Amino acid sequence: MPHHWDRREDTSLQLANFRRHKRKTLKKTPGKVTTCPSHKPVEHNPPGKDSSNKIASMIGKAADYAGSAKSKKRSLYIPTITNHTQVWWVPNVVVAHQKEGIEVVHLASGRTICKLHLLEGGLHADINGDGVLDHVQVVGGNGAEQTVVSGSMEVLKPCWAVATSGVPVREQLFNASICHYHFNIFQHGDFARSFGRTADAGSLEVATPILVHTDDGHRHRKGSHGDVIFLTNQGEVTSYSPGLHGNDAIWRWQLSTGATWSNLPSPSGMIENVVVPTLKPFPLRANDNKEVIIAAGDQEAVVISGGGSMLTSIELPGSPTHALVLEDLSGDGLTDVILVTSGGVYGFVQSRQPGALFFSTLVGCLMVIMAVLFVSQHPNSINKGKPRTSADHRHIGSSQ
């Protein structure tokens, strides 16, 4: 997790480590009938044993005590990899993200361990950190007529995002706007600013939303709990965070960028070169827990911090036909960008630049050194300026 599938390039394989957990024994509740055999409670009164006989009970307790005194079985050895700082479990399964959902295959035997069927489109992730898989849906004007909100018969409207919880759906978490003119009317109440500014819902396109991890002071599983980021073809990037109790959403920020694109059909009804937008979270450095956001359109890509600040922008030499690939090309530990267009493949390498803190520290050290040199030379200049009496004059003065 997270999982999303919109096109063939979204099919991916990931190595992971699965561990077997013991099934918890359920307590027997009076008046409750257990239908599942695997969920039956442990039987404390087996047939043939008379619980009213004290001698038999004492012998049974002694036998149980003697059995518990035996040496316990050795725990299974689970291989790990460590660099004396961190520990990684050795992968034993392959997690396949496909159009139909997620499938986990055992590495040694090739046997399918489990499979989870998920709806196509949107983002599947645990956005509020409650351990339940959620589904975030958002569509543009072209797909609004045939897209239905999961778990209901309601048609999904353009410029609105809907999040549901559970597989199958148990409840709706929130529905919120991702367009600027909706904010002006419904949230800020300033109708004058939005008057005369209309958005063509038919030409609206959206990218698949993403989940960016945020630190709220609590421990969550990897890939769960964070801010949901949205991108429209007008270059508007919007961030929502889950509510305090997991339901509803809190609007955090919205930024207007140059990551715009358009896939309008030609007069003949055909789209020759389809522009594939990019909206991904990624770390600037390898093994860095802090993530930033990259949003790309047909001519420009922008890098945004998790708080909504613009970090940098990249001019693209051509319209991307695939989503941007984020990998370390030069092997320096910094994440680089790969662009695939109809005319070629381009690479953008991230370079290290000294920050303002380094220069401030350097200037401060130079000033301290100059001050020390000035103070050390100042007493010598004072001593040179004072007149000194000769030895003969001091001798004559002392004799008088």
VOMAR-600362 format. One record per residue (C-alpha): residue number from 1; residue in three letters; y, z negated, x. Coordinates in pm, 1 decimal, padded with zeros to 6 digits. Example, Ala and Ser with C-alpha at 12.3 -4.5 7.8 and 13.67 -1.06 7.14 Angstrom:
BEGIN
pos, code, y, z, x
1, ala, -00450.0, -00780.0, 01230.0;
2, ser, -00106.0, -00714.0, 01367.0;
***
This chain:
BEGIN
pos, code, y, z, x
1, met, 00000.0, 00000.0, 00000.0;
2, pro, 00256.4, 00131.1, -00079.0;
3, his, 00107.5, 00450.9, -00224.9;
4, his, 00263.6, 00771.1, -00354.4;
5, trp, 00144.8, 01129.0, -00391.5;
6, asp, 00368.3, 01420.4, -00490.4;
7, arg, 00244.1, 01709.4, -00278.8;
8, arg, -00041.1, 01802.8, -00047.8;
9, glu, 00135.9, 01666.3, 00261.7;
10, asp, 00126.6, 01316.5, 00109.9;
11, thr, -00251.0, 01296.0, 00158.7;
12, ser, -00307.1, 01055.1, 00447.5;
13, leu, -00573.7, 00844.5, 00618.8;
14, gln, -00512.6, 00494.5, 00752.0;
15, leu, -00737.8, 00260.3, 00948.2;
16, ala, -00768.5, -00093.6, 00815.8;
17, asn, -00985.9, -00402.6, 00835.0;
18, phe, -01163.8, -00531.7, 00526.3;
19, arg, -01322.3, -00877.1, 00521.1;
20, arg, -01576.5, -01008.2, 00274.8;
21, his, -01460.7, -01304.8, 00069.4;
22, lys, -01693.4, -01549.4, -00099.7;
23, arg, -01692.2, -01545.6, -00477.7;
24, lys, -01551.5, -01866.0, -00619.5;
25, thr, -01780.2, -02055.2, -00857.5;
26, leu, -01622.1, -02107.6, -01197.1;
27, lys, -01624.0, -02446.1, -01360.7;
28, lys, -01807.0, -02471.9, -01690.2;
29, thr, -01560.7, -02511.1, -01974.3;
30, pro, -01689.0, -02680.4, -02293.3;
31, gly, -01703.2, -02439.0, -02584.1;
32, lys, -01660.0, -02128.6, -02365.4;
33, val, -01938.5, -01873.4, -02348.7;
34, thr, -01977.5, -01687.0, -02019.7;
35, thr, -02078.6, -01324.8, -02072.1;
36, cys, -02068.7, -01195.1, -01715.2;
37, pro, -02379.4, -01303.8, -01517.0;
38, ser, -02186.0, -01306.3, -01188.5;
39, his, -01935.2, -01551.2, -01334.5;
40, lys, -02191.1, -01807.8, -01451.9;
41, pro, -02121.8, -02159.2, -01321.8;
42, val, -02356.9, -02338.0, -01089.6;
43, glu, -02639.1, -02505.8, -01281.8;
44, his, -02657.8, -02876.9, -01199.7;
45, asn, -02948.0, -02950.9, -01437.1;
46, pro, -03229.9, -02711.3, -01344.8;
47, pro, -03537.6, -02693.7, -01571.4;
48, gly, -03816.8, -02944.2, -01499.2;
49, lys, -03585.2, -03214.8, -01366.7;
50, asp, -03535.7, -03529.2, -01572.4;
51, ser, -03187.5, -03663.9, -01509.9;
52, ser, -03270.5, -03990.7, -01691.6;
53, asn, -03537.4, -04087.6, -01435.0;
54, lys, -03361.5, -04297.2, -01169.9;
55, ile, -03641.4, -04267.8, -00913.5;
56, ala, -03644.6, -03888.6, -00938.4;
57, ser, -03265.9, -03883.2, -00910.2;
58, met, -03272.0, -04096.7, -00594.1;
59, ile, -03538.6, -03873.5, -00436.3;
60, gly, -03333.0, -03565.9, -00525.7;
61, lys, -03018.2, -03712.6, -00370.5;
62, ala, -03207.8, -03802.4, -00053.6;
63, ala, -03344.4, -03448.1, -00030.5;
64, asp, -02995.4, -03301.9, -00077.4;
65, tyr, -02855.8, -03531.9, 00192.2;
66, ala, -03131.4, -03433.6, 00434.6;
67, gly, -03066.8, -03066.5, 00366.8;
68, ser, -02694.6, -03102.9, 00424.6;
69, ala, -02758.1, -03272.9, 00759.5;
70, lys, -02914.0, -02956.6, 00899.5;
71, ser, -02711.2, -02742.5, 01132.7;
72, lys, -02489.0, -02497.8, 00951.4;
73, lys, -02525.2, -02126.0, 00998.8;
74, arg, -02307.6, -01972.6, 01263.5;
75, ser, -02014.2, -01778.0, 01128.4;
76, leu, -02018.9, -01403.8, 01169.3;
77, tyr, -01837.1, -01270.7, 01473.6;
78, ile, -01539.0, -01057.2, 01380.3;
79, pro, -01412.4, -00850.5, 01675.7;
80, thr, -01039.6, -00857.4, 01742.4;
81, ile, -00791.8, -00700.5, 01982.8;
82, thr, -00524.6, -00913.5, 02148.1;
83, asn, -00250.7, -00879.1, 02408.0;
84, his, -00221.9, -01260.6, 02438.9;
85, thr, 00076.8, -01246.2, 02202.3;
86, gln, -00057.5, -01085.6, 01885.0;
87, val, -00405.2, -01043.2, 01738.0;
88, trp, -00526.6, -00733.9, 01552.3;
89, trp, -00848.3, -00701.2, 01355.2;
90, val, -01067.8, -00414.4, 01468.6;
91, pro, -01056.5, -00146.1, 01193.5;
92, asn, -01378.5, -00107.8, 00997.6;
93, val, -01265.9, 00112.0, 00705.4;
94, val, -01057.0, 00421.8, 00636.7;
95, val, -00807.7, 00404.7, 00349.6;
96, ala, -00750.5, 00750.4, 00198.5;
97, his, -00433.7, 00809.7, -00004.1;
98, gln, -00514.1, 01099.9, -00236.1;
99, lys, -00382.7, 01263.8, -00550.2;
100, glu, -00623.8, 01065.5, -00767.0;
101, gly, -00541.2, 00732.6, -00602.3;
102, ile, -00683.3, 00525.2, -00317.4;
103, glu, -01036.6, 00533.8, -00177.6;
104, val, -01174.0, 00300.7, 00091.0;
105, val, -01459.5, 00437.7, 00305.6;
106, his, -01671.4, 00232.3, 00547.1;
107, leu, -01637.5, 00361.8, 00903.7;
108, ala, -01993.5, 00295.4, 01018.2;
109, ser, -02185.3, 00427.0, 00716.9;
110, gly, -01936.4, 00653.2, 00537.9;
111, arg, -02007.8, 00468.1, 00214.3;
112, thr, -01729.5, 00429.4, -00042.0;
113, ile, -01649.1, 00059.9, -00069.0;
114, cys, -01397.8, 00077.2, -00351.8;
115, lys, -01177.7, 00325.4, -00533.9;
116, leu, -00861.1, 00276.7, -00736.1;
117, his, -00739.8, 00549.9, -00970.5;
118, leu, -00359.5, 00566.5, -00988.5;
119, leu, -00121.2, 00785.7, -01183.9;
120, glu, 00029.2, 01078.3, -00999.1;
121, gly, 00399.0, 01053.1, -00915.0;
122, gly, 00622.0, 00756.7, -00850.3;
123, leu, 00572.6, 00457.7, -00623.1;
124, his, 00273.3, 00223.1, -00644.0;
125, ala, 00345.2, -00106.5, -00466.4;
126, asp, 00379.5, -00479.0, -00522.0;
127, ile, 00757.9, -00485.4, -00543.1;
128, asn, 00800.2, -00849.4, -00652.9;
129, gly, 00532.0, -01008.8, -00433.5;
130, asp, 00320.6, -01156.3, -00714.9;
131, gly, -00001.8, -00992.2, -00595.1;
132, val, -00011.6, -00743.1, -00885.9;
133, leu, 00027.2, -00369.7, -00826.7;
134, asp, 00344.6, -00224.2, -00980.0;
135, his, 00446.2, 00132.7, -01063.8;
136, val, 00803.8, 00263.2, -01029.8;
137, gln, 00881.0, 00595.4, -01200.8;
138, val, 01191.4, 00813.1, -01187.8;
139, val, 01232.4, 01182.7, -01268.2;
140, gly, 01493.6, 01453.9, -01259.2;
141, gly, 01600.3, 01684.3, -01537.0;
142, asn, 01312.2, 01927.2, -01486.3;
143, gly, 01036.9, 01669.9, -01532.0;
144, ala, 01196.1, 01452.5, -01798.4;
145, glu, 01040.9, 01631.4, -02094.3;
146, gln, 00677.0, 01589.6, -01992.2;
147, thr, 00685.6, 01256.3, -01804.8;
148, val, 00585.5, 00950.7, -02006.2;
149, val, 00638.3, 00591.4, -01897.0;
150, ser, 00304.9, 00445.6, -01789.7;
151, gly, 00160.2, 00211.7, -02050.2;
152, ser, 00373.2, 00341.8, -02337.4;
153, met, 00456.5, 00654.7, -02534.9;
154, glu, 00822.5, 00652.1, -02431.6;
155, val, 00954.8, 00961.4, -02254.1;
156, leu, 01120.4, 00891.3, -01920.1;
157, lys, 01491.3, 00979.7, -01920.6;
158, pro, 01676.5, 01136.2, -01627.2;
159, cys, 01885.7, 00901.3, -01411.4;
160, trp, 01677.9, 00602.5, -01523.4;
161, ala, 01406.5, 00422.6, -01328.8;
162, val, 01130.1, 00227.0, -01502.0;
163, ala, 00900.9, -00024.3, -01329.7;
164, thr, 00578.1, -00151.3, -01485.3;
165, ser, 00328.8, -00410.7, -01364.8;
166, gly, -00050.2, -00401.8, -01358.7;
167, val, -00331.4, -00145.1, -01353.3;
168, pro, -00366.6, -00086.2, -01644.1;
169, val, -00008.8, -00168.8, -01741.3;
170, arg, 00043.9, -00523.7, -01868.4;
171, glu, 00422.1, -00547.1, -01889.1;
172, gln, 00746.4, -00369.7, -01804.8;
173, leu, 00946.4, -00520.2, -01520.1;
174, phe, 01278.5, -00339.1, -01551.6;
175, asn, 01457.1, -00015.2, -01634.8;
176, ala, 01780.1, 00065.1, -01451.4;
177, ser, 02019.0, 00350.1, -01380.1;
178, ile, 02029.1, 00529.1, -01045.1;
179, cys, 02327.2, 00758.9, -01115.1;
180, his, 02689.8, 00682.3, -01039.1;
181, tyr, 02837.2, 00785.9, -01373.5;
182, his, 02590.8, 00557.1, -01553.0;
183, phe, 02718.0, 00267.3, -01343.3;
184, asn, 03076.8, 00342.5, -01441.5;
185, ile, 03001.7, 00339.6, -01813.1;
186, phe, 02737.6, 00072.2, -01856.4;
187, gln, 02782.7, -00170.9, -01569.6;
188, his, 03148.7, -00172.7, -01473.2;
189, gly, 03280.6, -00086.5, -01818.4;
190, asp, 03545.0, 00144.4, -01673.1;
191, phe, 03518.2, 00441.7, -01904.5;
192, ala, 03839.4, 00596.5, -01768.8;
193, arg, 03688.8, 00658.5, -01425.5;
194, ser, 03388.0, 00835.1, -01573.1;
195, phe, 03585.4, 01032.9, -01829.4;
196, gly, 03579.8, 01400.1, -01746.7;
197, arg, 03302.6, 01352.0, -01488.3;
198, thr, 02974.3, 01471.4, -01628.3;
199, ala, 02645.6, 01524.7, -01451.6;
200, asp, 02416.4, 01809.1, -01539.6;
201, ala, 02093.4, 01628.9, -01621.8;
202, gly, 01903.0, 01956.6, -01617.3;
203, ser, 01981.2, 02016.5, -01248.2;
204, leu, 01919.6, 01656.2, -01142.6;
205, glu, 01644.5, 01609.1, -00884.6;
206, val, 01512.6, 01286.5, -00738.7;
207, ala, 01300.6, 01187.1, -00442.5;
208, thr, 01006.5, 00950.9, -00467.6;
209, pro, 01138.8, 00592.7, -00444.8;
210, ile, 01041.8, 00374.5, -00151.2;
211, leu, 00998.7, 00003.4, -00085.7;
212, val, 01191.0, -00155.3, 00202.8;
213, his, 01073.8, -00499.2, 00314.4;
214, thr, 01331.7, -00776.6, 00290.6;
215, asp, 01313.6, -01131.4, 00421.2;
216, asp, 01364.4, -01385.8, 00142.7;
217, gly, 01237.0, -01686.4, 00337.0;
218, his, 00883.7, -01666.6, 00194.6;
219, arg, 00568.7, -01515.8, 00338.4;
220, his, 00439.4, -01205.3, 00162.3;
221, arg, 00161.3, -00962.1, 00229.7;
222, lys, 00246.3, -00659.4, 00438.0;
223, gly, 00384.7, -00381.3, 00222.0;
224, ser, 00479.0, -00609.7, -00067.1;
225, his, 00806.6, -00755.6, -00195.9;
226, gly, 01123.7, -00575.0, -00106.1;
227, asp, 01406.6, -00357.3, -00227.2;
228, val, 01334.6, -00034.9, -00414.7;
229, ile, 01545.5, 00256.5, -00286.5;
230, phe, 01625.1, 00570.9, -00489.2;
231, leu, 01774.5, 00907.5, -00385.7;
232, thr, 01915.6, 01188.0, -00602.6;
233, asn, 02000.9, 01544.6, -00504.1;
234, gln, 02369.4, 01451.1, -00532.2;
235, gly, 02326.0, 01235.0, -00221.2;
236, glu, 02342.7, 00902.3, -00404.3;
237, val, 02124.6, 00630.4, -00252.0;
238, thr, 02074.6, 00324.4, -00474.4;
239, ser, 01906.6, -00007.1, -00397.9;
240, tyr, 01754.8, -00255.8, -00642.7;
241, ser, 01582.7, -00584.2, -00562.8;
242, pro, 01339.8, -00771.7, -00791.3;
243, gly, 01472.9, -01054.8, -01003.0;
244, leu, 01432.7, -01423.4, -00931.7;
245, his, 01118.8, -01461.1, -01143.6;
246, gly, 00971.5, -01118.2, -01069.8;
247, asn, 01110.9, -00957.6, -01385.0;
248, asp, 01430.2, -00756.5, -01422.0;
249, ala, 01615.3, -00603.7, -01127.2;
250, ile, 01929.5, -00688.1, -00933.0;
251, trp, 02159.0, -00403.3, -00828.6;
252, arg, 02238.3, -00441.2, -00458.5;
253, trp, 02431.3, -00136.6, -00341.0;
254, gln, 02489.4, 00234.4, -00389.1;
255, leu, 02601.6, 00479.2, -00120.7;
256, ser, 02720.3, 00839.4, -00149.1;
257, thr, 02586.0, 01046.8, 00141.9;
258, gly, 02559.8, 01406.9, 00253.8;
259, ala, 02184.2, 01419.1, 00189.0;
260, thr, 02217.0, 01670.8, -00093.6;
261, trp, 01990.6, 01958.5, -00192.5;
262, ser, 01923.8, 02199.8, -00476.1;
263, asn, 01612.5, 02384.0, -00589.3;
264, leu, 01762.2, 02585.0, -00873.2;
265, pro, 01556.8, 02891.5, -00966.5;
266, ser, 01692.1, 03239.0, -00901.2;
267, pro, 01776.9, 03479.1, -01188.6;
268, ser, 01421.2, 03609.6, -01165.1;
269, gly, 01292.0, 03257.6, -01229.5;
270, met, 01133.7, 03213.7, -00885.3;
271, ile, 01220.1, 02959.4, -00616.3;
272, glu, 01178.1, 03122.2, -00276.2;
273, asn, 01231.0, 02839.7, -00026.3;
274, val, 01171.4, 02498.8, -00178.8;
275, val, 01373.4, 02223.2, -00012.3;
276, val, 01166.5, 01908.1, 00035.0;
277, pro, 01386.8, 01596.5, 00051.0;
278, thr, 01298.9, 01293.1, 00258.3;
279, leu, 01333.5, 00925.8, 00172.8;
280, lys, 01138.4, 00699.1, 00406.1;
281, pro, 01159.8, 00352.9, 00563.7;
282, phe, 01095.0, 00329.7, 00937.0;
283, pro, 01159.0, 00097.7, 01234.1;
284, leu, 01395.9, 00215.7, 01505.2;
285, arg, 01164.1, 00071.8, 01771.1;
286, ala, 00787.9, 00044.8, 01792.1;
287, asn, 00638.0, -00280.2, 01656.6;
288, asp, 00972.7, -00377.2, 01503.5;
289, asn, 00956.2, -00559.1, 01170.5;
290, lys, 01309.3, -00459.4, 01071.6;
291, glu, 01318.7, -00131.1, 00879.5;
292, val, 01596.7, 00118.5, 00817.9;
293, ile, 01613.8, 00408.1, 00572.1;
294, ile, 01633.3, 00780.6, 00640.3;
295, ala, 01746.0, 01014.3, 00362.8;
296, ala, 01754.9, 01390.3, 00418.1;
297, gly, 01863.0, 01687.9, 00210.8;
298, asp, 01894.9, 02055.1, 00298.7;
299, gln, 02173.4, 02027.9, 00558.7;
300, glu, 02209.3, 01665.0, 00661.6;
301, ala, 02002.8, 01352.7, 00722.3;
302, val, 02147.3, 01002.2, 00724.9;
303, val, 02013.9, 00671.8, 00856.2;
304, ile, 02106.8, 00367.4, 00647.8;
305, ser, 02048.0, -00000.7, 00711.3;
306, gly, 01870.3, -00219.4, 00459.7;
307, gly, 02205.1, -00364.5, 00357.2;
308, gly, 02356.1, -00025.5, 00270.8;
309, ser, 02556.8, 00046.4, 00587.9;
310, met, 02567.9, 00398.6, 00728.5;
311, leu, 02426.4, 00395.6, 01083.0;
312, thr, 02431.0, 00763.0, 01180.7;
313, ser, 02400.1, 01116.4, 01045.2;
314, ile, 02211.0, 01422.0, 01171.5;
315, glu, 02303.1, 01784.2, 01102.7;
316, leu, 01990.3, 01984.0, 01024.5;
317, pro, 01963.4, 02337.9, 01166.4;
318, gly, 01763.2, 02452.6, 00863.4;
319, ser, 01640.4, 02343.7, 00523.2;
320, pro, 01325.2, 02129.7, 00550.6;
321, thr, 01009.5, 02270.5, 00394.8;
322, his, 00822.7, 01943.8, 00460.8;
323, ala, 00927.1, 01582.0, 00466.3;
324, leu, 01065.6, 01464.5, 00800.3;
325, val, 00803.5, 01325.8, 01037.6;
326, leu, 00896.7, 01000.8, 01213.4;
327, glu, 00703.6, 00948.9, 01537.7;
328, asp, 00766.4, 00859.7, 01902.4;
329, leu, 00786.9, 01198.3, 02076.8;
330, ser, 00905.6, 01089.8, 02421.9;
331, gly, 00688.8, 00779.3, 02454.8;
332, asp, 00984.7, 00547.8, 02518.6;
333, gly, 00909.6, 00317.8, 02225.9;
334, leu, 01186.7, 00460.4, 02005.7;
335, thr, 01119.4, 00646.2, 01681.6;
336, asp, 01210.0, 01016.2, 01687.6;
337, val, 01251.1, 01273.3, 01408.9;
338, ile, 01057.2, 01600.2, 01361.8;
339, leu, 01197.8, 01867.4, 01129.8;
340, val, 00981.3, 02150.1, 00991.5;
341, thr, 01163.5, 02452.6, 00849.0;
342, ser, 01066.9, 02806.0, 00754.6;
343, gly, 01209.5, 02925.3, 01087.5;
344, gly, 01059.5, 02672.0, 01326.7;
345, val, 00999.0, 02311.5, 01423.4;
346, tyr, 01277.6, 02093.5, 01565.4;
347, gly, 01268.0, 01755.0, 01732.8;
348, phe, 01545.1, 01496.0, 01751.3;
349, val, 01494.6, 01234.4, 02022.0;
350, gln, 01652.2, 00892.5, 01990.0;
351, ser, 01838.3, 00790.2, 02307.2;
352, arg, 01931.7, 00446.3, 02428.1;
353, gln, 02303.1, 00367.5, 02446.2;
354, pro, 02457.2, 00044.7, 02574.4;
355, gly, 02600.1, -00151.6, 02288.2;
356, ala, 02937.3, -00317.9, 02252.8;
357, leu, 02785.3, -00658.0, 02328.4;
358, phe, 02667.9, -00539.9, 02669.2;
359, phe, 03012.3, -00405.0, 02762.0;
360, ser, 03184.6, -00718.7, 02634.1;
361, thr, 02956.0, -00933.3, 02846.7;
362, leu, 03017.0, -00712.3, 03150.3;
363, val, 03396.7, -00725.9, 03109.7;
364, gly, 03381.4, -01102.9, 03066.7;
365, cys, 03181.2, -01141.7, 03388.5;
366, leu, 03429.0, -00923.1, 03578.7;
367, met, 03721.8, -01131.0, 03452.6;
368, val, 03550.0, -01452.6, 03562.0;
369, ile, 03483.9, -01307.9, 03909.0;
370, met, 03846.7, -01195.8, 03942.8;
371, ala, 03970.5, -01539.9, 03837.9;
372, val, 03744.8, -01711.3, 04093.0;
373, leu, 03866.5, -01480.2, 04371.2;
374, phe, 04229.8, -01538.1, 04275.7;
375, val, 04190.6, -01916.6, 04273.0;
376, ser, 04005.7, -01914.5, 04605.0;
377, gln, 04278.9, -01708.3, 04774.5;
378, his, 04578.7, -01885.3, 04618.5;
379, pro, 04567.3, -02209.3, 04828.7;
380, asn, 04559.2, -02005.3, 05151.2;
381, ser, 04875.3, -01821.1, 05050.3;
382, ile, 05050.9, -02153.4, 04974.8;
383, asn, 04957.0, -02298.6, 05312.4;
384, lys, 05084.9, -01988.2, 05487.2;
385, gly, 05426.9, -02023.8, 05322.1;
386, lys, 05491.2, -02384.8, 05437.2;
387, pro, 05687.1, -02429.4, 05772.3;
388, arg, 05495.4, -02614.9, 06039.1;
389, thr, 05666.5, -02843.0, 06298.5;
390, ser, 05580.6, -02801.1, 06664.3;
391, ala, 05383.5, -03056.8, 06858.6;
392, asp, 05677.1, -03132.8, 07094.1;
393, his, 05912.0, -03211.5, 06809.1;
394, arg, 05663.5, -03451.5, 06657.1;
395, his, 05620.3, -03620.2, 06995.9;
396, ile, 05996.2, -03664.2, 07044.7;
397, gly, 06043.4, -03798.3, 06697.0;
398, ser, 05772.9, -04053.1, 06744.6;
399, ser, 05914.6, -04173.3, 07076.8;
400, gln, 06252.7, -04242.0, 06923.0;
***
